[in-house]
């Protein structure tokens, strides 16, 4: 059995593919798995590091603005795509994959299209609640389309080949909250807010938390990942205590989630998968410059089901917005209700589900 994964650029597009590949290796001993990506994406270093073959396809993404300059700027991108499609056709002819799996990113489009033109089975795994252009177009010819959110279905042509299987994410084994809080040196009996904005951080979230810090720590704990870029600024203004743990990065994310009663974070697809798998209530702050504003759609998929609150990036400094967050942190009944709603949206076995479908498409039942 031979499977080719096409996707990358960011971890959000690459790691679901890695998770599916790992599950396939358990299900099909001796399987051949390889990845296609670009030399500039995260896959260029991560795929070889993890022991998989990487095929490089030079391709660029379209500029998404509507100005004449941006539209004209897409002309050479289209020529690049034609070249990438040619290379993708050659790769598919050489590798003869039983299934090509597209997980998003620039490179997934030429590989999926090449496979479809050559009559190969294709599976698209869409991470976001608002599907990308590649998914919208190539889902028409795909063998199967797998969504992470039920809310994404309405943006695609209705078809029996569309399924909601969840988004493969890191798995964590929950531990008692008190034990987790001891690991961070904070008070066991206090409700705890977990804040993070990605490895580099989110300045708007950090600034809002800094302004709320006395109100938060007056009755609650705070576990705060500032990100590498903002850490020195924050470090100069706060000191760790028995109610505050602060660092640029959280190594033990499983314990951080276990310690938390409420999570304040961005709404990337992988983060959404992690917090729903753990049944955590959240306050989601969509990254305002995300492509197609997809983080807002991700957040709304939870908000509409009572699992989260949405706060706009631009409103984080408003006293009313901050009061709403602080009030929620102290409302154990509402947090419990949101946590239960979050858990109902979980797909903890997403990687296994998807691996089984890839295996079936390959005719390896």
C-alpha positions in Angstrom: 0.0 0.0 0.0 1.4 3.4 -1.0 0.0 6.7 0.3 1.1 10.2 -0.6 0.3 13.1 1.6 0.1 16.6 0.1 0.0 19.6 2.4 2.0 21.8 4.6 3.3 25.3 4.9 2.2 25.5 8.5 1.9 23.0 11.3 -1.9 23.2 11.1 -1.7 21.7 7.6 1.2 19.3 8.2 0.6 17.7 11.6 -2.9 16.2 10.8 -1.1 14.4 7.9 1.6 13.2 10.2 -1.0 11.9 12.7 -2.8 9.9 9.9 0.5 8.5 8.6 1.4 7.3 12.1 -2.0 5.5 12.4 -1.6 4.0 8.9 1.7 2.5 9.9 0.0 0.8 12.8 -2.8 -0.5 10.6 -0.8 -1.6 7.6 2.7 -3.0 8.3 5.1 -2.3 5.5 3.1 0.6 4.1 4.9 3.2 2.0 4.2 6.7 3.1 5.7 9.9 1.7 4.9 13.6 1.7 4.9 16.4 -0.9 5.6 19.9 0.2 7.6 23.0 -0.5 11.1 24.0 0.5 9.9 27.0 2.5 7.2 25.4 4.6 7.5 23.6 8.0 7.5 20.3 6.2 10.9 21.0 4.7 12.5 20.2 8.1 9.8 18.3 10.0 9.0 15.6 7.5 12.7 14.4 7.1 13.2 14.7 10.9 10.2 12.3 11.4 11.7 9.8 9.0 9.4 10.3 6.0 10.4 10.9 2.4 9.6 14.5 1.2 9.0 15.4 -2.5 9.5 19.1 -3.2 7.1 20.8 -5.5 7.7 24.6 -6.1 4.4 26.4 -5.9 3.1 29.7 -4.5 -0.3 30.7 -3.2 -2.6 33.2 -4.8 -2.7 36.8 -3.5 -6.2 37.2 -2.0 -6.6 40.9 -2.3 -8.9 42.5 -4.9 -6.8 45.5 -6.0 -5.6 45.6 -9.6 -2.0 45.3 -8.4 -2.8 42.1 -6.4 -4.9 40.6 -9.3 -2.1 41.3 -11.7 0.4 39.8 -9.2 -1.4 36.5 -9.6 -0.5 36.1 -13.2 3.0 34.7 -12.6 1.5 32.6 -9.7 -0.8 30.9 -12.3 2.2 30.1 -14.5 4.0 28.7 -11.5 0.9 26.5 -10.8 1.0 25.1 -14.3 4.6 24.2 -13.7 3.8 22.7 -10.3 1.0 20.7 -11.9 3.4 19.2 -14.4 5.8 18.2 -11.7 2.9 16.8 -9.7 1.8 14.7 -12.7 5.3 13.3 -13.0 5.4 12.5 -9.3 2.1 10.7 -9.3 3.1 8.7 -12.4 6.4 7.7 -10.7 5.1 7.0 -7.2 1.8 5.3 -8.3 0.1 6.1 -4.9 -3.0 4.1 -4.0 -4.4 7.3 -2.4 -3.3 10.9 -2.4 -4.4 12.7 0.8 -4.6 16.5 0.7 -4.4 18.4 4.0 -4.2 22.0 2.8 -1.5 24.5 2.0 -0.4 25.6 -1.5 1.1 22.3 -2.5 -2.1 20.2 -1.9 -3.8 21.7 -4.9 -1.5 20.6 -7.8 -1.0 17.2 -6.2 -4.7 16.5 -5.7 -5.6 17.7 -9.2 -2.8 15.6 -10.7 -4.0 12.5 -8.9 -7.6 13.2 -9.9 -6.6 13.7 -13.6 -4.8 10.4 -13.5 -7.7 8.5 -11.9 -6.1 8.0 -8.5 -8.1 7.9 -5.3 -8.0 11.2 -3.4 -9.1 12.1 0.1 -9.3 15.7 1.3 -9.0 16.5 5.0 -10.2 20.1 5.8 -9.3 21.5 9.2 -11.3 24.7 9.3 -15.0 25.5 9.6 -14.7 27.7 6.5 -13.2 25.5 3.8 -10.3 26.8 1.7 -10.4 27.4 -2.0 -8.6 24.1 -2.8 -11.2 22.1 -0.8 -14.1 23.9 -2.4 -12.9 23.3 -5.9 -11.3 19.9 -5.7 -13.9 18.3 -3.5 -16.0 18.0 -6.6 -13.7 15.3 -7.9 -12.4 13.9 -4.7 -13.1 10.3 -3.7 -13.9 11.4 -0.1 -14.0 14.8 1.7 -13.5 14.8 5.5 -14.4 17.8 7.6 -13.4 18.8 11.1 -16.6 20.8 11.7 -20.2 20.1 10.7 -20.5 23.8 10.1 -18.2 23.5 7.0 -20.6 21.2 5.2 -22.9 24.1 4.0 -20.0 25.6 2.0 -19.5 22.5 -0.2 -21.6 21.0 -2.9 -23.9 18.4 -1.2 -22.6 14.9 -1.7 -22.6 11.6 0.1 -18.8 11.5 -0.1 -18.6 14.3 2.6 -18.1 13.1 6.2 -17.3 14.9 9.5 -14.4 13.0 11.0 -12.7 15.7 13.2 -9.2 17.0 13.1 -6.2 14.9 14.2 -4.6 16.6 17.1 -2.1 16.0 19.9 -3.5 13.7 22.6 -3.1 14.3 26.3 -3.9 12.1 29.3 -5.8 14.3 31.8 -4.6 14.3 35.4 -6.3 15.7 38.5 -6.5 19.5 38.5 -4.8 19.7 41.9 -1.9 17.7 40.8 -1.5 19.7 37.6 -1.6 22.9 39.5 1.1 21.7 41.9 3.3 21.1 38.8 3.1 24.8 38.0 3.5 25.9 41.7 0.1 27.5 41.9 -2.7 27.2 44.5 -4.5 23.9 44.2 -7.9 25.2 45.4 -8.2 28.1 43.0 -9.9 28.2 39.6 -7.3 28.6 36.9 -7.2 30.5 33.7 -4.9 29.1 30.9 -3.7 31.7 28.4 -1.7 31.1 25.2 -1.4 32.5 21.7 0.9 30.2 19.9 4.7 29.7 20.1 5.4 33.3 19.2 2.5 34.6 21.2 -0.3 37.1 20.6 0.5 40.7 21.7 -3.1 41.8 22.0 -4.0 38.9 24.2 -0.9 39.4 26.3 -1.6 43.2 26.8 -5.2 42.5 27.8 -4.1 39.9 30.3 -1.5 42.2 31.7 -4.1 44.9 32.3 -6.4 42.4 34.0 -3.7 40.7 36.0 -4.5 42.1 39.5 -8.2 41.2 39.0 -7.4 37.7 37.8 -5.0 36.8 40.5 -7.2 38.3 43.2 -9.3 35.1 43.2 -7.8 32.8 40.6 -4.6 31.3 39.2 -3.1 32.2 35.9 -1.0 29.9 33.7 0.4 32.1 31.0 2.3 31.3 27.9 3.4 34.7 26.5 5.2 33.4 23.4 8.9 34.1 22.6 8.4 37.5 21.1 6.6 39.1 24.1 8.2 37.4 27.0 10.8 39.9 28.0 8.2 42.7 27.9 5.9 40.7 30.2 8.8 39.5 32.4 9.8 43.1 33.2 6.3 43.8 34.6 5.3 40.7 36.5 6.8 38.2 38.8 5.8 34.5 39.2 4.0 33.7 42.5 1.7 31.1 44.0 -1.1 32.4 41.8 0.9 33.1 38.6 3.0 30.9 36.4 4.5 32.7 33.3 6.9 31.6 30.6 7.5 32.0 26.9 6.4 28.4 26.2 4.6 25.6 28.0 6.5 22.3 27.6 3.9 20.2 29.5 0.8 21.3 27.7 -1.1 18.3 29.0 -0.7 19.4 32.6 -1.6 23.0 31.6 -4.9 21.9 30.2 -5.6 19.7 33.2 -4.9 22.6 35.5 -7.3 24.9 33.6 -10.9 25.7 34.3 -11.0 28.1 31.4 -8.8 28.6 28.3 -8.2 32.0 26.6 -6.6 31.5 23.2 -6.7 31.9 19.4 -9.0 29.7 17.4 -6.8 27.8 15.1 -8.1 24.4 14.0 -5.6 22.4 16.0 -6.2 24.3 19.2 -10.0 23.9 18.7 -9.5 20.1 18.3 -7.4 19.9 21.5 -9.7 21.9 23.7 -12.8 20.0 22.5 -11.1 16.6 22.9 -10.5 17.6 26.5 -13.9 19.2 27.1 -12.5 22.5 28.0 -14.6 25.7 28.0 -12.9 28.6 26.2 -12.8 32.2 25.3 -11.7 32.4 21.7 -10.0 35.4 20.1 -9.8 34.8 16.4 -6.6 36.0 14.7 -8.0 38.9 12.7 -5.5 38.5 9.7 -6.1 34.7 9.2 -6.8 33.8 5.6 -10.5 34.2 4.8 -11.0 35.0 8.5 -11.2 31.2 9.0 -10.5 31.5 12.7 -13.7 33.3 13.3 -15.6 30.5 11.6 -13.8 28.0 13.8 -14.7 29.9 16.9 -18.4 30.3 15.9 -18.7 26.5 15.5 -18.1 26.3 19.3 -19.9 29.5 20.2 -23.1 28.3 18.4 -23.0 25.1 20.4 -22.5 26.8 23.8 -18.9 25.6 24.2 -17.1 29.0 24.0 -17.4 32.8 24.0 -15.9 34.8 21.2 -14.1 38.0 21.9 -12.8 40.3 19.1 -9.1 41.0 19.1 -9.8 44.8 18.9 -12.1 44.6 22.0 -9.8 42.8 24.4 -8.9 46.1 26.1 -12.5 47.1 26.8 -13.5 47.0 30.4 -16.9 45.4 29.5 -15.1 42.6 27.6 -12.7 42.0 30.4 -15.5 42.0 32.9 -17.3 39.3 30.9 -14.2 37.1 31.0 -13.6 37.6 34.7 -17.2 36.9 35.5 -17.1 33.6 33.5 -13.9 32.5 35.3 -15.8 32.8 38.6 -18.9 31.0 37.4 -18.3 27.3 38.0 -21.8 26.3 36.9 -21.5 28.0 33.5 -18.0 26.6 33.0 -19.2 23.1 33.6 -22.0 23.6 31.1 -19.6 24.9 28.5 -17.2 22.1 29.1 -19.9 19.5 28.5 -20.9 21.3 25.3 -17.2 21.3 24.3 -16.8 17.6 24.9 -19.8 16.9 22.6 -17.9 18.4 19.7 -14.8 16.2 20.2 -13.4 13.7 17.8 -10.5 12.2 19.8 -10.2 9.3 17.4 -10.0 11.5 14.3 -6.6 10.2 13.1 -7.7 6.6 13.4 -11.0 7.2 11.6 -9.2 8.9 8.7 -6.6 6.2 8.5 -9.3 3.6 8.2 -10.9 5.5 5.4 -7.6 5.8 3.5 -7.0 2.1 4.0 -10.5 1.4 2.6 -10.0 3.7 -0.4 -6.7 1.8 -1.2 -8.7 -1.4 -1.3 -6.9 -2.7 1.8 -9.9 -3.6 3.9 
